[in-house]
Amino acid sequence: MDIHAPIGVLDSGVGGLSVLKCLHRLLPHEDFIYVGDTARTPYGIRTEKEIRGFVAEMIDWLAAQGVKQVVIACNTLTMLGVDTLKGEYKFSIVGMSKGEKLLLEASKKKKIGVLATPFTIGTEAHKKAILAVDSEAEVYPMPCPKFVPLIEGEQFDSPQLAAAIAEYAVPLKQAGVDAVILSCTHFPFIQEQIAAEFGLGVTIIDPAEATSLEAIASLREQGLLRGEGEGRVEVCATADIERVRRLTRRMLPEIDCEFREINLRQKK
């Protein structure tokens, strides 16, 4: 494996850009190739068989680019089981962290809220992970179906988004949570609005950092971390590249990215 090869990051849309931001901050010397399957998002309406096929296409495409690692920057895709997605690839594949340790460290009352897509909430993966570490914790899952379409539609200052944030926050406030995890990579796009809705007494956690640290540990174990040079970032999407460009600049304003619209069936 070439130490100078890029790191691949994939998602069904633009949400994974929040993970790319964290990875780039921690690994400024590395090259990155991001792939968002914007032609077929949202994946929530698809069957599991379809989703697995789409993910395999993205990983195959990244493999053809010669990546040394793939980070699955999507909680929904991670819930499919990272081990089942690894196949015969020579590089490591890292999924999203559930952030259970960060949550329990942040929550003095052991009352924890989980904001995620309905699919992710339905797996109960976060609840199980938190209770496995501390069986006395109280976990309050909140499915948020309105967030992703509003974020993908760039409705950041809309009354619809403000209303949705308030709607999903009310039950968690009533439960008295003091820590909330954003268990969808889209949600950091609206982290400030969510934090403002909950107020100073509630810690909002983005699992992107824990995920990035796991990716770094894997690369270090394989001796694949670059220690010098200026990294290059390429953002690829299967459709709507101008919209992706705008959303990338919103999430990654400090990074000079290259953009490309791609066909996953054309490997180069």
C-alpha positions as CSV (number, residue, x, y, z in Angstrom):
1,M,0.0,0.0,0.0
2,D,1.4,3.4,-1.0
3,I,1.8,5.8,1.9
4,H,1.1,8.7,-0.5
5,A,-2.2,7.3,-1.7
6,P,-5.4,9.3,-0.9
7,I,-8.0,8.5,1.7
8,G,-11.5,7.9,0.4
9,V,-14.6,9.2,2.1
10,L,-18.1,8.3,1.0
11,D,-21.7,9.1,1.7
12,S,-25.1,8.9,0.1
13,G,-25.0,12.7,-0.3
14,V,-23.3,15.8,1.2
15,G,-23.6,14.9,4.9
16,G,-20.2,13.2,5.0
17,L,-18.5,16.5,4.3
18,S,-18.7,17.1,8.1
19,V,-16.5,14.1,8.6
20,L,-14.2,15.2,5.8
21,K,-13.8,18.5,7.5
22,C,-12.6,16.8,10.7
23,L,-10.3,14.4,8.9
24,H,-8.7,17.2,7.0
25,R,-8.2,19.2,10.2
26,L,-6.5,16.3,11.9
27,L,-4.6,15.0,8.8
28,P,-3.6,18.2,6.8
29,H,-0.8,16.3,5.0
30,E,-3.1,13.7,3.5
31,D,-4.9,13.7,0.1
32,F,-8.7,13.0,0.2
33,I,-11.2,11.9,-2.4
34,Y,-14.8,12.4,-1.3
35,V,-17.7,10.7,-3.1
36,G,-21.3,11.7,-2.6
37,D,-24.0,9.7,-4.4
38,T,-26.2,12.7,-5.0
39,A,-27.9,11.2,-8.0
40,R,-29.5,8.5,-5.8
41,T,-29.9,10.2,-2.5
42,P,-31.9,9.8,-0.2
43,Y,-31.1,6.2,0.5
44,G,-33.8,6.0,3.1
45,I,-36.4,5.0,0.5
46,R,-34.3,2.2,-0.9
47,T,-34.2,-1.5,0.0
48,E,-31.2,-2.8,1.9
49,K,-30.1,-4.8,-1.2
50,E,-30.1,-1.6,-3.3
51,I,-28.2,0.3,-0.7
52,R,-25.5,-2.4,-0.4
53,G,-25.2,-2.3,-4.2
54,F,-24.7,1.5,-4.2
55,V,-22.1,1.3,-1.5
56,A,-20.2,-1.4,-3.3
57,E,-20.1,0.8,-6.4
58,M,-18.7,3.7,-4.5
59,I,-16.1,1.5,-2.8
60,D,-15.1,-0.1,-6.1
61,W,-14.8,3.4,-7.7
62,L,-12.6,4.6,-4.8
63,A,-10.5,1.4,-5.1
64,A,-9.9,2.2,-8.8
65,Q,-8.5,5.6,-7.7
66,G,-5.9,3.8,-5.6
67,V,-7.1,4.8,-2.1
68,K,-5.3,3.5,1.0
69,Q,-8.4,3.6,3.2
70,V,-12.1,4.2,3.0
71,V,-14.1,6.1,5.6
72,I,-17.9,5.4,5.4
73,A,-19.1,8.9,6.5
74,C,-22.7,7.9,7.0
75,N,-24.4,6.4,10.1
76,T,-27.1,4.7,8.0
77,L,-24.5,2.9,5.8
78,T,-22.4,2.1,8.9
79,M,-25.5,0.4,10.4
80,L,-25.4,-2.1,7.5
81,G,-22.3,-3.5,9.2
82,V,-18.9,-2.4,8.1
83,D,-17.5,-5.9,8.3
84,T,-20.0,-7.0,5.7
85,L,-18.9,-4.2,3.3
86,K,-15.1,-5.0,3.4
87,G,-15.2,-7.7,0.8
88,E,-11.8,-8.4,-0.8
89,Y,-10.4,-4.9,-0.6
90,K,-6.8,-4.5,0.5
91,F,-7.4,-1.3,2.3
92,S,-9.1,-0.7,5.7
93,I,-12.7,0.4,5.9
94,V,-13.8,2.6,8.8
95,G,-17.4,3.3,9.8
96,M,-19.0,6.0,11.9
97,S,-18.3,5.9,15.7
98,K,-21.4,5.7,17.9
99,G,-19.7,8.1,20.3
100,E,-20.9,6.3,23.4
101,K,-17.8,7.1,25.5
102,L,-18.0,10.8,24.6
103,L,-21.6,10.9,25.5
104,L,-21.2,9.3,28.9
105,E,-18.3,11.6,29.7
106,A,-20.4,14.6,28.8
107,S,-23.6,13.6,30.5
108,K,-23.5,14.1,34.3
109,K,-27.2,13.1,34.6
110,K,-26.7,10.1,32.3
111,K,-29.7,11.3,30.3
112,I,-28.7,11.2,26.6
113,G,-30.6,12.2,23.5
114,V,-29.9,10.7,20.0
115,L,-30.9,12.6,16.9
116,A,-30.7,10.5,13.8
117,T,-32.6,9.3,10.7
118,P,-35.5,6.9,11.3
119,F,-33.4,4.0,9.9
120,T,-30.6,4.5,12.3
121,I,-33.0,5.0,15.3
122,G,-34.7,1.8,14.3
123,T,-31.5,-0.3,14.6
124,E,-31.2,0.8,18.3
125,A,-27.4,0.6,17.7
126,H,-26.6,3.8,19.7
127,K,-28.8,2.8,22.6
128,K,-27.3,-0.6,22.8
129,A,-23.7,0.8,22.6
130,I,-24.4,3.4,25.4
131,L,-26.1,0.8,27.7
132,A,-23.3,-1.7,27.1
133,V,-20.9,0.9,28.7
134,D,-23.3,2.1,31.4
135,S,-26.5,0.1,32.0
136,E,-27.8,2.9,34.2
137,A,-27.9,5.5,31.5
138,E,-31.2,6.7,30.1
139,V,-31.3,7.0,26.3
140,Y,-33.9,9.0,24.4
141,P,-33.8,8.3,20.6
142,M,-35.4,10.9,18.3
143,P,-36.0,10.1,14.6
144,C,-35.6,13.3,12.5
145,P,-37.0,12.6,9.0
146,K,-37.3,16.3,8.1
147,F,-33.7,17.3,8.6
148,V,-31.9,15.6,5.6
149,P,-34.3,16.9,2.9
150,L,-34.1,20.4,4.3
151,I,-30.3,20.3,4.5
152,E,-29.9,18.8,1.0
153,G,-32.3,21.5,-0.2
154,E,-30.1,24.3,1.4
155,Q,-33.0,25.5,3.6
156,F,-30.7,26.6,6.4
157,D,-32.5,29.8,7.3
158,S,-36.0,28.6,6.6
159,P,-38.9,28.6,9.1
160,Q,-39.5,25.0,8.2
161,L,-36.0,24.0,9.5
162,A,-36.5,26.1,12.7
163,A,-39.9,24.4,13.3
164,A,-38.4,21.0,12.8
165,I,-35.5,21.6,15.2
166,A,-38.0,22.8,17.8
167,E,-40.3,19.9,17.2
168,Y,-37.6,17.3,17.7
169,A,-36.0,19.1,20.7
170,V,-39.2,19.3,22.8
171,P,-39.4,15.6,24.0
172,L,-35.7,15.6,24.8
173,K,-35.9,18.8,26.8
174,Q,-38.9,17.4,28.7
175,A,-36.8,14.3,29.4
176,G,-34.0,16.5,30.9
177,V,-31.2,15.3,28.7
178,D,-27.8,17.0,29.1
179,A,-26.0,15.5,26.2
180,V,-27.2,15.0,22.6
181,I,-25.4,13.2,19.8
182,L,-25.8,14.1,16.1
183,S,-26.0,10.6,14.7
184,C,-26.4,11.6,11.1
185,T,-23.5,13.3,9.3
186,H,-25.9,15.8,7.7
187,F,-26.8,17.2,11.1
188,P,-23.5,19.1,11.8
189,F,-24.6,21.5,9.0
190,I,-27.2,22.8,11.5
191,Q,-25.3,22.2,14.7
192,E,-25.3,25.8,15.8
193,Q,-29.1,26.0,15.4
194,I,-29.6,22.8,17.3
195,A,-27.3,23.9,20.1
196,A,-29.1,27.2,20.4
197,E,-32.4,25.4,20.7
198,F,-31.2,23.2,23.6
199,G,-29.3,26.0,25.4
200,L,-26.0,26.0,27.3
201,G,-26.9,23.2,29.7
202,V,-26.8,20.6,26.9
203,T,-23.7,19.3,25.2
204,I,-24.1,18.7,21.5
205,I,-21.7,16.0,20.3
206,D,-20.6,15.3,16.7
207,P,-19.1,11.8,16.4
208,A,-16.9,12.9,13.4
209,E,-13.9,13.4,15.7
210,A,-14.2,10.0,17.3
211,T,-14.6,8.5,13.8
212,S,-11.5,10.4,12.5
213,L,-9.4,9.2,15.4
214,E,-10.4,5.6,14.6
215,A,-9.4,6.1,11.0
216,I,-6.0,7.7,12.1
217,A,-5.3,4.7,14.5
218,S,-5.9,2.3,11.6
219,L,-3.6,4.1,9.3
220,R,-0.9,4.4,12.0
221,E,-1.1,0.7,12.7
222,Q,-0.4,0.0,9.1
223,G,2.4,2.6,8.8
224,L,0.4,4.6,6.2
225,L,0.3,8.1,7.8
226,R,2.0,10.9,5.9
227,G,3.9,13.3,8.0
228,E,4.7,16.1,5.5
229,G,3.4,17.9,2.4
230,E,0.2,19.8,1.7
231,G,-2.8,17.6,1.2
232,R,-5.2,17.8,-1.8
233,V,-9.0,17.5,-1.5
234,E,-11.2,16.4,-4.3
235,V,-14.9,16.4,-3.9
236,C,-16.8,14.1,-6.3
237,A,-20.5,13.7,-6.8
238,T,-22.8,11.7,-9.1
239,A,-25.1,14.7,-9.8
240,D,-25.8,18.4,-8.9
241,I,-22.1,19.3,-8.7
242,E,-22.9,23.0,-8.4
243,R,-25.1,22.4,-5.4
244,V,-22.4,20.2,-3.9
245,R,-19.9,23.0,-4.5
246,R,-22.0,25.4,-2.6
247,L,-22.6,23.0,0.4
248,T,-18.9,22.2,0.5
249,R,-18.0,25.8,0.7
250,R,-20.5,26.1,3.6
251,M,-19.0,23.2,5.5
252,L,-15.3,23.6,4.4
253,P,-14.8,27.3,3.8
254,E,-11.1,27.2,4.7
255,I,-10.2,24.4,2.3
256,D,-9.4,24.8,-1.4
257,C,-11.2,21.8,-2.9
258,E,-11.4,20.5,-6.5
259,F,-14.7,19.4,-7.8
260,R,-15.8,16.7,-10.3
261,E,-19.0,15.1,-11.3
262,I,-18.5,11.4,-11.8
263,N,-20.1,8.2,-13.2
264,L,-19.5,5.4,-10.7
265,R,-19.4,2.9,-13.5
266,Q,-16.5,4.7,-15.2
267,K,-13.6,3.9,-12.8
268,K,-11.3,6.7,-14.0
